Amino acid sequence: MDPCFRRDDTMMSKKSPKNRILVVDDDPNMIKLIQFYLLKENYEITSCTKGKEALSILEKENFEAILIDILMPEMDGYTLLKKMVDELKIDTPIVVVTAHGTSDNLMQMIEDGAYDILQKPFTTNRLKLTLRNALLHKKMTEKCKELEAQSSRD
């Protein structure tokens, strides 16, 4: 199976475009679970199993939110987060998904640019709420930037 694949599980409303989500997790079963949980939501899921692949995708494509696992081979979630924020200058909300990590490590990830932490095991509702809040945060941030640009022109 190709480590990067796109899955479109929703019926699209003509009124609103799909929210594009990148899921980065070395466990294909976790990717399938997230896709299953979001089956009836308005999301287009792109997934990959390696950090380097995620960086390559992010150089070419934009997403409304990103979910990353912490424990992955080759490049862990901590390193991936730093590269997304420091090198690619990603301003998309990044949600860290983990069953591991101390509160100090998780707090450091928030300070380093993660939007939120989603602890495994999580429920469907917790995943949906976290993504909804991340998307709302992104829209509000974009609106603020738009208003600031408009204000500076006036």
C-alpha positions as CSV (number, residue, x, y, z in Angstrom):
1,M,0.0,0.0,0.0
2,D,1.2,3.5,-0.8
3,P,2.3,5.2,2.4
4,C,0.6,8.4,1.3
5,F,-3.0,8.2,0.1
6,R,-6.0,10.4,-0.2
7,R,-9.4,9.4,1.1
8,D,-12.6,11.2,0.5
9,D,-15.3,9.8,2.7
10,T,-17.9,12.4,2.7
11,M,-20.7,13.6,0.5
12,M,-20.0,17.1,-0.3
13,S,-22.5,19.9,0.3
14,K,-22.6,22.4,-2.6
15,K,-22.6,25.2,0.0
16,S,-19.4,24.5,1.8
17,P,-16.0,23.2,0.6
18,K,-14.4,20.3,2.4
19,N,-11.9,21.0,5.2
20,R,-8.6,19.5,4.2
21,I,-6.9,17.6,7.1
22,L,-3.4,16.0,7.0
23,V,-3.0,13.0,9.3
24,V,0.5,11.9,10.0
25,D,0.8,8.6,11.9
26,D,2.9,5.5,11.4
27,D,0.0,3.2,12.4
28,P,-2.3,2.6,9.4
29,N,-5.0,1.4,11.8
30,M,-5.0,4.7,13.6
31,I,-5.3,6.5,10.3
32,K,-8.3,4.3,9.3
33,L,-9.8,4.9,12.8
34,I,-9.6,8.7,12.3
35,Q,-11.1,8.4,8.8
36,F,-13.9,6.3,10.2
37,Y,-14.6,8.8,13.0
38,L,-14.8,11.6,10.4
39,L,-16.8,9.6,7.9
40,K,-19.9,11.8,7.9
41,E,-18.1,15.1,8.5
42,N,-17.1,17.5,5.8
43,Y,-13.4,16.6,5.7
44,E,-11.0,15.5,3.0
45,I,-8.3,13.5,4.6
46,T,-4.8,13.2,3.3
47,S,-2.6,10.8,5.2
48,C,1.0,9.6,5.4
49,T,3.0,7.4,7.7
50,K,6.3,9.3,7.8
51,G,7.4,12.8,8.8
52,K,9.5,13.4,5.8
53,E,6.5,12.6,3.5
54,A,4.4,15.0,5.5
55,L,7.0,17.8,5.0
56,S,7.0,17.0,1.3
57,I,3.2,17.2,1.1
58,L,3.2,20.4,3.1
59,E,5.6,22.1,0.6
60,K,3.0,21.6,-2.1
61,E,-0.4,21.6,-0.4
62,N,-2.3,23.6,2.2
63,F,-4.5,22.2,4.9
64,E,-7.0,23.6,7.4
65,A,-5.6,21.4,10.2
66,I,-2.9,18.8,10.8
67,L,-2.9,15.8,13.1
68,I,0.5,14.3,14.0
69,D,1.5,11.4,16.1
70,I,4.5,11.8,18.5
71,L,6.0,8.3,18.3
72,M,7.0,7.6,14.7
73,P,10.2,6.0,13.3
74,E,12.8,8.1,11.4
75,M,11.3,11.4,12.5
76,D,9.3,11.7,15.7
77,G,6.4,14.1,16.1
78,Y,8.5,16.6,18.2
79,T,11.0,17.0,15.3
80,L,8.2,17.1,12.7
81,L,6.4,19.9,14.7
82,K,9.6,22.0,14.9
83,K,10.3,21.5,11.2
84,M,6.7,22.5,10.3
85,V,6.8,25.6,12.4
86,D,10.4,26.7,12.1
87,E,11.3,25.7,8.6
88,L,8.1,25.6,6.6
89,K,6.5,28.4,8.7
90,I,3.2,26.5,8.8
91,D,0.4,28.6,10.4
92,T,-2.1,25.8,10.2
93,P,-3.4,24.4,13.6
94,I,-1.4,21.3,14.4
95,V,-2.9,18.8,16.8
96,V,-0.6,16.4,18.5
97,V,-2.1,12.9,18.9
98,T,-0.4,10.8,21.6
99,A,-0.7,8.0,24.2
100,H,2.7,9.0,25.6
101,G,4.4,12.0,26.9
102,T,4.7,13.8,30.2
103,S,2.8,16.9,30.9
104,D,6.0,18.9,30.6
105,N,6.8,17.4,27.1
106,L,3.2,18.1,26.0
107,M,3.3,21.6,27.3
108,Q,6.6,22.2,25.5
109,M,4.9,21.1,22.2
110,I,2.2,23.7,22.8
111,E,4.9,26.3,23.4
112,D,6.7,25.1,20.2
113,G,3.6,25.7,18.1
114,A,1.1,22.9,18.5
115,Y,-2.5,24.1,18.7
116,D,-3.7,21.3,21.0
117,I,-3.0,17.8,22.3
118,L,-5.4,14.9,21.7
119,Q,-4.7,12.0,24.2
120,K,-5.2,8.4,23.0
121,P,-7.6,6.8,23.5
122,F,-10.0,9.5,22.3
123,T,-13.6,9.4,21.5
124,T,-15.3,10.4,18.3
125,N,-16.7,13.5,19.9
126,R,-13.4,14.6,21.3
127,L,-11.7,14.3,17.9
128,K,-14.6,16.2,16.2
129,L,-14.5,18.9,18.9
130,T,-10.8,19.3,18.7
131,L,-10.9,19.6,14.9
132,R,-13.9,22.0,15.0
133,N,-12.0,24.3,17.4
134,A,-8.8,24.1,15.4
135,L,-10.7,25.1,12.2
136,L,-12.5,27.9,14.0
137,H,-9.2,29.1,15.3
138,K,-7.7,29.1,11.8
139,K,-10.7,31.0,10.4
140,M,-10.5,33.6,13.1
141,T,-6.8,34.0,12.6
142,E,-7.3,34.5,8.9
143,K,-10.0,37.1,9.5
144,C,-7.8,39.0,11.9
145,K,-5.0,39.1,9.3
146,E,-7.4,40.3,6.7
147,L,-8.7,43.0,9.0
148,E,-5.2,44.1,9.9
149,A,-4.2,44.3,6.2
150,Q,-7.4,46.3,5.4
151,S,-6.7,48.6,8.3
152,S,-3.1,49.3,7.2
153,R,-4.4,50.2,3.7
154,D,-6.9,52.8,5.1
